[in-house]
Amino acid sequence: MAMSKMVDLRKLTSEEVVARVQDLKRELFQLRFQQATREKVEPHQFKHIRHQLSQLMTLQKERQS
């Protein structure tokens, strides 16, 4: 899974951004839960999800200003 570009994310509507942020937070929680229960987790997924989450949250802040 390649990291997303801000150019692609800027095309999303505000509602889509909010929904995607919620989905990513849920995904990150699930990954942490799997890791805590010693299930097999691919470590690079943490980086990808956190990266995309930070991009989307930055986009939200930019749109608020």
C-alpha positions in Angstrom: 0.0 0.0 0.0 1.6 3.2 -1.1 1.4 6.3 0.9 -1.3 8.8 -0.2 -0.6 12.2 -1.7 -2.1 15.4 -0.4 -3.2 16.3 -3.9 -5.5 13.2 -3.9 -6.8 13.9 -0.5 -7.7 17.5 -1.3 -10.2 16.3 -3.8 -12.3 14.8 -1.0 -15.3 16.6 0.5 -15.3 17.6 4.1 -17.8 14.9 5.0 -15.6 12.3 3.3 -12.5 13.5 5.2 -14.4 13.2 8.5 -15.6 9.7 7.7 -12.1 8.7 6.6 -10.5 10.0 9.8 -13.0 8.0 11.8 -12.3 4.9 9.8 -8.5 5.3 10.2 -8.8 5.8 13.9 -10.9 2.6 14.2 -8.3 0.8 12.0 -5.4 2.0 14.2 -7.3 0.8 17.3 -7.9 -2.6 15.8 -4.2 -2.9 14.9 -3.1 -2.0 18.4 -5.6 -4.5 19.8 -4.3 -7.2 17.5 -0.8 -6.4 18.6 -1.7 -6.5 22.3 -3.3 -9.9 21.8 -0.2 -11.2 20.0 -2.0 -11.7 16.7 0.1 -11.3 13.6 0.4 -7.7 12.6 2.4 -6.2 9.8 4.3 -3.3 11.5 4.4 -1.1 8.4 0.6 -0.7 8.6 1.0 1.5 11.7 3.2 3.9 9.8 0.9 4.1 6.8 -2.3 4.6 8.8 -0.7 7.2 11.1 0.7 9.1 8.0 -2.6 9.2 6.2 -4.4 10.1 9.4 -2.1 13.1 10.0 -2.5 14.2 6.4 -6.3 14.2 6.8 -6.2 16.0 10.1 -4.0 18.6 8.6 -6.4 19.0 5.7 -9.3 19.5 8.2 -7.3 22.2 10.1 -6.6 24.0 6.8 -10.2 24.0 5.8 -11.3 25.4 9.2 -9.1 28.5 8.8 
